[in-house]
Amino acid sequence: MRTLIIDGYVDEPACLGVPPYLAPYARYIAGAMVERGIKEEDIFYRTIDQLRTGKEKNQFDLTVIIAGMTVPGKYLRAAPITRKELMDLSHLGGTKVLGGPIRLGFGEEGGSAAKELAIPGIALAKKDIEAFVYDLLDEPKEPESVKHRMRTAPEIGRWGEKGAFIVRQHPDFPYTMCELETYRGCPRHLYCSFCTEPFYGKPDYREIADVVNETSALYSQGARYFRIGRQPDLFMYRAKGGVPDPAAIEELYRGIRNAAPELKVLHMDNANPVTLARFPEESREIARTIVKYHTSGDVAALGMESADPEVIAANDLKASPDEVFEAVKLLNEVGSARGASGLPELLPGINFVHGLRGETKKTFELNYQFLKKVLDSGLMLRRVNIRQVMTFAGTRMHGFEELSVRHKDMFLRYKEKVRNEIDLPMLRHLVPVGTVLRDVRTEVFDKVAYGRQLATYPLLVGIPAQVDLNKFYDIMVTDYGRRSITGIPVPVDINRAPMKIIEQIPGVGRKLAGKIVMGRPYRDKEDTVKRAGIRRELLEHMKL
């Protein structure tokens, strides 16, 4: 049997898109296929971007489509599959199955409701698509006869390991971020009004050994970039009696490091600020463990959602502004030292959601004032994510999208204010001019080359020159956008670099750059100092 997995899923875009990324879905599906006896050479993986550039010519007996998103946003490269593209895929031959986050509904922008999607000719897996595919392959049957169910932690323990080979088919391999799932489900009794995590029930923790074995399998296939994600709060992984367990986190991180000793990136994703505020000692120990084993530039995304007490109460949100501020302080205390990547070790990110019940004009002001307090306190945030709620059937927010529409203009003005008055000065504090960001991978060129470090929430880097794509550069920060930086590759080859690169070196400028170019070539650095008048301290950024 020949099978095709089409990956049309893109996770939270963060700062204009995550880097090349492989969520667990495709790996679990591939592993389930292998367990059902399908040979690895008969399992093909394609991203929707690959299909956009050229139609898949081969006929497949089974096509599995992963689609949907729960967080809207902008993307640098990979964009989620569209409704039209799904309709086009319905004309493929063989059996076709659709699943992933799309089972909760299909939505394309914040401030709207995700709608149930039915496409003739494509079976929708209404629960876990990996379990649906596994049961579909049990014996020859029609998709309509397969019961919808959730997969179990032991199942994905097997499938994640067996499906690791799929990473080699990713178009960006080996520069592919592999996400490792630790658990899903929410331990709270009162759920946030908009959240889809309660659909998964209570936390279903994966065994540490399973996560480590999956890491080992991916590593043996050549994977070197990892993110511990797919959980609402990493600090509560394998919690005991509602209290964080630092020993479990230590065992997890140590196991991953032993399984992948030469990994290049190990980052995390979500953390609940209320956990850090209410269990500061345990959380501080966990944060120190993360810094001990991870790679720098890491971000703990804190779901604050709102600083307005009225909105917090109306939507059963997790943490008060004071608790979030304490969580921000704790992460800065442990993780603000600058690491090998050029970025601080571990910093918080803040997520805001607008359009929630109880929102008024005052909500926007309170959110801004919270961010201003963080900025004025000298604390750092790696990024501020501001979005309007996308609602899903089964959540208490579904059917209450009117605030997003009514407040749209106010939302856009407020977002612009945050970008100018919070993000920009925060970015200057985070990466001062002259900071060198290591291993920035160039991805696209459009008058300016754009690149990012492979990271959980990478900074977008603009390079004002045409450089080779799909290569890594050390980039010195020279200027700022509101959520991005401008930089130049260092060290600068003083005899070959274009003038527009030389003039970007801090302390050079256009006039001196012109003099340097006119005087080329230079024999050595002393010759450069003597004839071009360059200050000696600038030589560290140059080569001959």
Protein Blocks (a to p, Z undefined) as FASTA:
>chain_A
ZZddddfbdcdfkjoiaaddddfklmmmmmmmmmnopafklpccddfklmmnoccfbdcf
bdcddeddfbdcddfklccddfklmmmmmmpgcjdddedjklnopcfbehiacdddddeh
iacdfbdfklmmmmmmmpgcdfklpccddddfklmmmmmmmmmmmmmmpmkbcbbccddd
fbgcjfbfbdcfkbcklmnopaddddfklmmmmmmmmmmnopabdcdehifblklgoiah
hiacfklmmmmmmmmmmmmmmbfbdcdfddcfklmmmmmmlmmmmmmmmmmmmcehiacd
ddekpacfklmmmnopabdfklmmmmmmmmmmmmmpccfkopafbdcdddddehiehiaf
klmmmmmmmmmmmmmnopacfbdcdddddddehiakgopamlmmmmmmmmmmmmmmmmmm
mmmmmmmmmmgghiacehiacfbdehiacdddddfbdcddddfbdddehiacddddfbdc
fkbccdddddddfklpcfklmmmpghkammlmmmmmmmpccfblmlmmmmnopafklmmm
gcZZ
